[in-house]
Amino acid sequence: MNVKPKIVVLGIFVADTAYRAERQPRMGETILGTSFVLGPGGKGSNQSVAAAMAGGDVTIISRLGRDAFADIARATWARAGVVPSVTEDPDSYTGAAYIFIENATGNNAIIVAAGAAGRISVADVEERAALIGGASVFITQLEQPIPSAKRALEIARAGGAKTILNPAPAATLGDDILALCDYVTPNESEAEGLTGLPVTTVAEAEKAADALLDRGVGAVIITLGEKGALYRDRTRSVHVPVIGAGPVVETTGAGDAFNGGFAVALGEGRDVVDAVRFGCATAGISVTRAGTAPAMPSRDEIEALLARS
């Protein structure tokens, strides 16, 4: 690989504040927790780190406040080699997520306050039209305002970039947005939210994928957790099994790892099914480690796992 593919990501950064305790407090109550972790989060940020670690030339478009959490964002991107194209918003704050984790079960409850990134505007996107249109691959999600994501997809499509929409968190989307997407990459619950169809098996995933193809999407990749991923377009359907790298420690961020790895392989011109395998290997390594951005594997680690698989 001589030239790194140019990947542009539109998305948000939030600082993940994760608390563990026996249970959640009731209103008005204070309880003692058993642990606390502060780390980088936000789907767009996680995906940009994954893509940079996997070998891409990556730029993230976002908004940050001027505060200590913004410093975490910039340090996270610098370590991975992600170039920020960021609007500083002194009238807001860098986003944060409250994550409660129940000790006994590992179940979680989450509140996300997007802060400055919730104000990513169409104007922010249009100011970066040359950057977006000049990408090999453009990725966005649904944590920032949908009109901004749609405008970015329009610019990317007009510039000839391959477009990926990771429709997370699940939201109601018009066919006009879906028609701008070369690839849509929902997980099982997001695919169900978009189509109204259950997705618990590969066969059900194929039906949901067909429903999205009928709405104008170029191709659909449904990530299926321990079942791997389903790739489906109008001419072929391929189930790519999970590519395991060891015992699972934490699945948070696995979808972001997949999207970042997939985008890089796609930008390098690999066959799309090979790119899905590359994404699965990226995710397969990430789940063997704690955290989201800090768990993203290097290019060498991904290639080594693929060689063994």
C-alpha positions in Angstrom: 0.0 0.0 0.0 1.8 3.2 -1.2 -0.9 5.8 -0.8 -3.3 5.9 2.1 -6.9 6.3 1.2 -8.4 9.7 2.1 -11.2 9.1 4.7 -13.4 12.0 5.9 -15.7 11.4 8.9 -18.5 13.8 10.0 -19.4 13.0 13.6 -19.3 13.8 17.3 -16.8 13.4 20.1 -18.1 13.0 23.7 -16.2 12.2 26.8 -17.5 8.9 28.2 -17.9 9.0 32.0 -18.6 5.4 33.0 -19.8 4.5 36.6 -20.2 1.1 38.1 -22.4 0.4 41.0 -24.7 -2.3 42.4 -27.8 -0.4 41.1 -28.8 3.1 40.0 -29.7 5.6 42.6 -33.3 6.5 43.1 -34.3 10.2 42.7 -32.9 12.2 45.6 -30.6 9.4 46.7 -26.8 9.2 46.8 -25.1 5.8 46.6 -21.5 4.7 46.5 -20.1 3.4 43.2 -17.4 0.7 42.8 -15.5 2.3 39.9 -15.2 5.2 37.5 -13.5 5.6 34.1 -13.2 8.7 31.9 -12.4 8.1 28.3 -13.0 9.2 24.7 -16.3 8.4 22.9 -18.7 9.4 20.2 -19.3 7.3 17.1 -17.7 9.7 14.7 -14.6 10.1 16.8 -14.3 6.3 17.4 -14.7 5.6 13.7 -12.1 8.1 12.8 -9.6 6.6 15.2 -10.3 3.1 13.9 -9.8 4.2 10.3 -6.5 6.0 11.1 -5.2 3.1 13.1 -6.2 0.8 10.2 -4.1 2.7 7.7 -6.3 5.6 6.4 -5.4 9.3 6.0 -8.3 10.5 8.2 -9.9 13.8 8.8 -12.8 14.3 11.3 -15.3 17.2 10.9 -16.9 18.1 14.2 -17.5 20.8 16.9 -15.9 21.1 20.3 -16.2 23.5 23.2 -13.1 25.1 24.8 -12.7 22.9 27.8 -10.9 19.9 29.3 -13.0 17.4 27.4 -12.0 19.1 24.1 -8.4 18.5 25.2 -9.1 14.8 25.5 -10.6 14.8 22.0 -7.6 16.5 20.5 -5.1 14.2 22.3 -7.1 11.1 21.2 -7.0 12.2 17.6 -3.3 13.1 17.8 -2.3 9.7 19.1 -4.1 7.9 16.3 -3.0 10.3 13.5 -6.5 11.8 12.9 -6.5 15.4 11.5 -9.2 17.5 13.1 -11.3 20.0 11.0 -13.1 21.3 14.0 -15.2 24.4 14.7 -14.6 25.7 18.2 -17.8 26.7 19.9 -17.1 28.9 23.0 -20.8 29.3 23.6 -21.3 25.6 24.2 -19.4 22.7 25.8 -17.7 19.5 24.6 -20.2 16.7 24.8 -20.3 14.0 27.5 -22.0 10.7 28.1 -23.1 9.4 31.5 -22.8 5.6 31.4 -24.1 3.6 34.3 -23.0 -0.1 34.4 -24.7 -2.5 36.8 -22.1 -4.7 38.5 -24.0 -8.0 38.5 -25.2 -8.0 34.9 -23.0 -5.5 33.0 -26.2 -4.0 31.7 -26.0 -0.2 31.1 -28.1 2.9 31.0 -26.7 5.9 29.1 -27.4 9.7 28.8 -25.7 11.5 26.0 -25.4 15.3 26.0 -23.8 16.2 22.6 -23.1 19.8 23.5 -21.2 21.7 20.8 -21.4 18.7 18.4 -25.2 18.9 18.6 -24.8 22.2 16.8 -22.9 20.9 13.8 -24.6 22.9 11.0 -25.2 22.8 7.3 -22.9 25.8 7.1 -20.1 23.9 8.9 -20.4 21.2 6.3 -20.6 23.5 3.3 -17.4 25.3 4.5 -15.6 22.0 4.1 -17.1 21.0 0.7 -13.7 20.6 -0.9 -12.5 18.3 1.9 -15.6 16.2 1.8 -15.9 16.0 -2.0 -12.2 15.2 -2.3 -12.4 12.1 -0.1 -12.0 8.5 -1.3 -14.6 7.5 1.3 -17.0 9.7 3.4 -18.6 8.4 6.6 -21.3 9.8 8.9 -23.8 8.7 11.5 -26.9 10.1 13.2 -25.5 11.6 16.4 -25.2 15.1 14.9 -28.2 16.8 13.3 -29.6 14.9 10.3 -29.8 17.9 7.9 -26.1 18.3 8.3 -25.4 14.7 7.6 -27.7 14.8 4.6 -25.9 17.8 3.1 -22.5 16.2 3.7 -23.7 13.0 1.9 -24.9 15.2 -1.0 -21.5 16.9 -1.3 -19.6 13.6 -1.0 -21.7 12.0 -3.7 -21.3 15.0 -6.0 -17.5 14.9 -5.5 -17.3 11.2 -6.3 -16.5 9.9 -2.8 -17.9 6.5 -1.7 -20.6 7.2 0.9 -21.2 5.2 4.1 -24.0 6.0 6.5 -23.9 4.2 9.9 -27.5 4.8 11.0 -26.8 5.0 14.7 -28.6 5.8 16.9 -31.6 4.6 15.0 -33.8 7.3 13.6 -36.5 7.8 11.0 -34.9 8.5 7.6 -36.4 9.5 4.3 -35.7 7.8 1.1 -33.9 10.9 -0.1 -31.1 10.4 2.5 -30.9 6.6 1.9 -30.5 7.2 -1.9 -27.3 9.2 -1.2 -25.7 6.2 0.5 -23.5 3.7 -1.4 -23.4 1.6 1.8 -25.6 1.6 4.9 -24.2 -0.2 8.0 -26.8 -0.8 10.7 -26.6 -3.3 13.5 -29.5 -5.7 14.1 -31.5 -3.3 16.2 -30.9 -0.4 13.9 -31.9 -2.4 10.9 -35.1 -3.3 12.6 -35.7 0.3 13.5 -35.2 1.4 9.9 -37.4 -1.4 8.3 -39.8 -2.5 11.0 -38.6 -6.1 10.4 -37.1 -8.3 13.0 -33.4 -9.1 12.6 -32.3 -12.1 14.8 -31.0 -14.5 12.1 -29.0 -14.1 8.8 -32.2 -14.9 6.9 -34.1 -12.1 8.6 -31.1 -9.8 8.0 -31.4 -10.5 4.3 -35.1 -9.5 4.3 -34.3 -6.3 6.1 -31.4 -5.6 3.7 -33.8 -6.1 0.7 -36.2 -3.5 2.3 -33.4 -1.0 2.4 -32.3 -1.8 -1.1 -35.8 -1.1 -2.3 -35.6 2.4 -0.7 -32.6 3.3 -2.9 -29.5 2.3 -0.9 -26.6 1.0 -3.0 -25.6 -1.9 -0.7 -26.4 -2.9 2.9 -24.0 -4.4 5.5 -25.8 -5.5 8.7 -23.4 -6.2 11.5 -24.6 -9.2 13.5 -22.4 -9.3 16.6 -21.1 -12.8 17.2 -22.7 -13.9 13.9 -20.4 -11.6 11.9 -21.9 -9.5 9.1 -24.2 -9.8 6.1 -23.3 -8.0 2.9 -26.1 -7.7 0.4 -26.5 -5.7 -2.9 -28.7 -6.3 -5.9 -26.5 -9.0 -7.3 -25.0 -10.9 -4.4 -25.5 -11.8 -0.7 -22.5 -12.9 1.4 -22.5 -13.8 5.1 -19.0 -13.0 6.5 -18.5 -14.9 9.8 -17.0 -13.3 12.9 -13.2 -13.2 12.9 -12.3 -13.8 16.5 -9.0 -12.7 18.0 -9.5 -14.0 21.6 -11.8 -13.8 24.6 -14.3 -10.9 24.4 -13.7 -8.2 27.0 -16.0 -5.4 25.9 -18.2 -5.1 22.8 -18.7 -1.3 23.1 -17.3 0.3 20.0 -17.2 -2.8 17.9 -19.5 -1.3 15.3 -17.3 1.8 15.1 -14.2 -0.5 14.7 -16.0 -2.3 11.8 -16.9 0.9 10.0 -13.5 2.4 10.3 -11.7 -0.7 9.1 -14.3 -1.3 6.3 -13.9 2.3 5.0 -10.1 2.0 4.8 -10.2 -1.3 2.9 -12.9 0.1 0.6 -10.8 3.2 0.0 -7.9 1.0 -1.0 -10.0 -0.5 -3.8 -10.4 -4.0 -2.3 -13.4 -6.1 -3.3 -16.3 -5.1 -1.1 -16.6 -8.5 0.5 -12.9 -8.4 1.3 -13.4 -5.0 2.8 -16.2 -6.4 5.0 -13.8 -9.1 6.2 -11.2 -6.4 7.0 -13.9 -4.6 9.0 -14.8 -7.8 10.8 -11.2 -8.4 11.7 -10.9 -4.8 13.0 -13.9 -5.3 15.2 -12.8 -8.8 16.3 -9.6 -7.4 17.8 -11.3 -4.4 19.4 -13.7 -6.5 21.5 -10.7 -8.2 23.2 -9.8 -4.9 24.8 -11.5 -2.5 27.2 -12.7 0.9 25.9 -13.6 2.3 22.5 -11.0 4.5 20.8 -8.2 3.0 23.0 -9.2 -0.5 21.8 -8.8 0.1 18.1 -6.1 -2.2 16.5 -3.2 -1.2 14.3 -2.9 -2.1 10.7 -0.3 -4.8 11.4 -2.6 -6.4 14.0 -5.5 -6.5 11.5 -3.3 -8.0 8.7 -1.9 -10.6 11.1 -5.3 -11.7 12.2 -6.6 -12.0 8.6 -3.5 -14.0 7.7 -4.3 -16.5 10.4 -8.0 -16.7 9.6 
